Amino acid sequence: MIVWKGWGFLGLVIPLACSLLMQFGVDSYYGDGFYSEASWPLPLALLLSSVLVFVSGYKLNSNEGRILLDPETNEKVLLKTTHSMFWIPMQYWSVIIIGLSVMLYLSNTGVIYQ
């Protein structure tokens, strides 16, 4: 089950779309099956998608929101829409995606043994 608020699900959709586009591009340029055999296309797609996730998450979560004043208690309440997935703001998912990209590349090249 995936839990998200606002547009936070884009933290999953953007890497999936980038990896799919990378597969079509690499396979059409280098030949069928190269994407699944080479060690670099998927980590590169994840690395590029982390930039898109950070930029879109930063833009979406940088709104100032609205401050409302309760007339009875004079307490201020901030109303702000957050965009997160699994309670992590969307822009921070870029760090997780970079970590996965590095781990995947090191695993594919044999530096990290399975």
N, C-alpha and C positions, 0 to 999 in steps of 0.2 A: 504494500500500500504506500503510495506516495502522498505526502502531506505538503501542501503549499499554500501560500497566501498571495493574493494579487497575481502578478505575472511571474512568480517565482518558478513555475514549471519550466520556464525558458532556460533555466540552468541545466536542465536535462535535454530539452529539445535542441538547443543550439549545438552542443557537442555531437548529438546523433546526426543532425543535418550536415554538419561539417565533415564528419567521417564518411557519410554517404556520398557527399559531393567529391571528397578526396578519392574515394574508391572509383567512382565513375571517371574522374580525370586521370588518375594514375593508370587504371586499366586500359583506358582508350589510348594513352600515350605510349606506355611500355608494353602493352599486350595483356590479354586476359590472364588473371590469376596472379599478376605481379603484386597487387595490393596485399593479398593474404600471405605471400611468400616473403616479401621484403620486411625488414625490421623497422623502417623509418616512416612509412606513410601514416599509420594510425597515430603514433605519438605526435607527429607533426600536425595532424588534423586536430588533435586534442589541444596542443599548444596554441594553435591559431584560434580555436574556439574559446579558450580561456580569456583571450583578449576581448572577444565579442561579449562574453558573459560579464566580464568586469565593467566594460563601458556601458552596456545596457543596464546592468544592476545599479551602477553608480548614478546614471541618469534617472532611473525610475525611483530610487530611494532618496534622492537629494531634494525632493520637494519639501517645502517648509511646513506644510500642513496649516491647520486653522486653530487658533486659540479661542476657546469659548469661555465665557464667564458665567458661573452659576449665580443667579441673582440672590438666592437665599444665603449662601455661605461665602460669597465672593471668592470662591476657589476657581483657579484657572485650570482648564482641561485642554490638552493638546489632542486634536484629531488629525491623524496622519495615516495614510495608507502605506503599509510595508509590503515589500515583495521579497518573499523568502521561500525556501524549500527545506523541509525538516528543521524548521526554526532557525536556520542559518540565513542571514541576508544574502541576496543573490550575488552581490559583488564579491563576497568572500568565497563563493564556490569556485572562483577562478584559481585560487590558491590550491584548493583540493584537486582541481582538474590538472594543474601543472604537476602536482605531486604524482598523480596517476600516470601522466604522460612520461615523466622521468622513470618511474618504476617499470612501466611497460617497455620503454626503450631499453633499459638496462637488462630486463628479463629476456627481451628478444635477441639482444646481442650476446647473451651468455655471461654477462658480468655477474648477474644475480642468478644463481642456479635454482632450479625449481625443485 
